[in-house]
Every structure is written in C-alpha cells, then in structure tokens.
Amino acid sequence: MEIPFIKMHGLGNSYVYLDLFKSQVAEELLSDLAQKVSNVNTGIGSDGLILIHPSEEADVGMRIFNKDGSEGKNCGNGLRCTAKYAYEAGLVKNRIFQIETKSGNVDVEVMVHNEKVYEITINMGRPRLSRSSIPMVGEELETVVNEPFKVGNQVLYVTAVSMGNPHAVFFVDTIAEAPLNELGEIIERDPRFPEGVNVEFVEVVNDRELNFRVWERGSGITMACGTGACAAVVAATLNQLIPKNQTIRVHLDGGDLMVKWDQAGFVWMTGNAEVVAAGTFHYV
Ligand SMILES: N[C@@H](CCC[C@H](N)C(=O)O)C(=O)O
C-alpha cells in the first residue's frame, strides 16, 4: 500500500504525519504502521506517527502514536507541527484555530510571514495534578509534589503532572548527570504508573530558565517533549523553584521552548516547527 506522508519535527522531536483529509488508513493498521515508519533502518525514521484528521469538535484533529505503536493522548511538539501544516496546507483559514486531541481541544495561534508559519503558541490547558488524574497509584492527594520515590536502592523525589498525558518530573543538580539511560525505561514501566509515564529530568538554571531531558513513554530518549516541558514548568512552580505566571525558557536537547503557567491556571507553550520531507511510504 502506498501512503503519502510528511515528516516534520519540533526541536528534533520528529514524527511522520498523515493528512487524513486527503487519504485514509484503516484503524487496525495504525499501531503497526507507527512502528514501521519510525524504524530508522527499514522505515522513514521518527519518534512515531501523527494523524491529522477532520474533526467535528474543532477545526482539525490530531492523534499521536509512539514509536512502539502505543497511542498517546497529547503531544506538544506534534501540536505545533500540526498547526503549521493545517495553516500552510489551507485546512484552516484563520491564524487562530482549535485542534482536537484525545485529551481535549486546544487553542492555537500561528505567526506567519510570507504565508509560512514561523512560530506557534498553544494554550495547553490546565495541568491535572491529582494522583488519580496522572494516573499514579497510592493515597489520593491534591498533588504529588517532591514525593520520595524508591527505584532500586536509590530514593528519588517525584513531582507528577498530567498535561493530558502523564509526566514524572525529577529535579537534578546538573542536567549532564540526568540518569536517562539507567532509569528512564525503569520508571516509564514502574507499576506505580499503571498507564506508564513520560520521565523528565530537570535542572533549575535560574528563575527564568530550566534545562531539560526526557525519556518518553513508548519512544525512549527524544530530543524534545512539548508536554514534558510544560510539565517541568508546572513541577518547578509547585516546588517553588520558579515563580508562577512568568515565561520560562526551557532548554531541551533540540532547542528552546517558552512556557508560561499563567494566573488563570493555563499553560502556554511557544516554539517553532519544521517540515523535513514529503513523499510516499511503501507499507507492507
Ligand atoms: N513528544 C510528545 C509526547 C508524545 C506522547 C508521549 N510519549 C506519551 O505517550 O504520552 C510531546 O512533544 O509532548
């Protein structure tokens, strides 16, 4: 089967995108297709697959599948790429529009120069903080902030945040010491997170900057995670490491995102998105 695709990335977090306004793929093939396109040797090479589809609730819809074929409910970098594509391909006519995700609709604004989108701001909604909304097992509390979290012989301290998908944030003294390879997969699959978790290590540089590295659920180490950067700002605020209602520059492996958790409780993310390639994937 020949499947038309576009490859895009947000700060190096790359996905193969299918425009389902133009073509269709059967639901039962999607998980397998995500694994195949993601393979760097036998596929296109990406962190997963994203579907851009017609929506009855918003202007356009987005679904995300991780590299291992599992479906996620939200994707910050994917949202910026979807927004860029939707505007440039004429799926939407205005610079301000809505995208539907499996975790709700988000408001989007694209900045345009010569008909090209060069920056995207997304209202990522209010973080969900209760233990059951992560979800994380244990006594239901309003928040899970700096809670001791034993992994093997070590005790780490976790702050848990849902941005529509689950994040476990750990603060480290220096980002170079973030134990991504050693602990990323172990924490992702820890039974205390029944749906798995995205794992972030964060260094507070000062009250306006964070250094950030991520192990993503279903994809492993990636160069950036938009929902993760939002979760990091929320977690740093909850731990009183940065002030609320201030724009924070988050340094990810693939570049920077600007994130603000505002007075009304909404998290705003601003960054760019790039098109890498377009073509046809030969799916067998
Ligand atoms: N890269 C994403 C998040 C993708 C989904 C995530 N791995 C999950 O399973 O929740 C982002 O930019 O937010």
The ligand as an SDF file (V2000), in Angstrom:
LIG
                    3D

 13 12  0  0  0  0  0  0  0  0999 V2000
    6.6600   14.0880   22.2110 N   0  0  0  0  0  0  0  0  0  0  0  0
    5.4450   14.4550   22.7730 C   0  0  0  0  0  0  0  0  0  0  0  0
    4.6850   13.4950   23.6240 C   0  0  0  0  0  0  0  0  0  0  0  0
    4.3260   12.2140   22.8350 C   0  0  0  0  0  0  0  0  0  0  0  0
    3.4480   11.2440   23.6050 C   0  0  0  0  0  0  0  0  0  0  0  0
    4.0990   10.6560   24.8190 C   0  0  0  0  0  0  0  0  0  0  0  0
    5.2590    9.8540   24.5140 N   0  0  0  0  0  0  0  0  0  0  0  0
    3.0560    9.8220   25.5980 C   0  0  0  0  0  0  0  0  0  0  0  0
    2.9700    8.5910   25.4010 O   0  0  0  0  0  0  0  0  0  0  0  0
    2.3440   10.4030   26.4180 O   0  0  0  0  0  0  0  0  0  0  0  0
    5.3510   15.9160   23.1520 C   0  0  0  0  0  0  0  0  0  0  0  0
    6.0160   16.7280   22.4760 O   0  0  0  0  0  0  0  0  0  0  0  0
    4.5640   16.2880   24.0380 O   0  0  0  0  0  0  0  0  0  0  0  0
  1  2  1  0
  2  3  1  0
  2 11  1  0
  3  4  1  0
  4  5  1  0
  5  6  1  0
  6  7  1  0
  6  8  1  0
  8  9  2  0
  8 10  1  0
 11 12  2  0
 11 13  1  0
M  END
$$$$
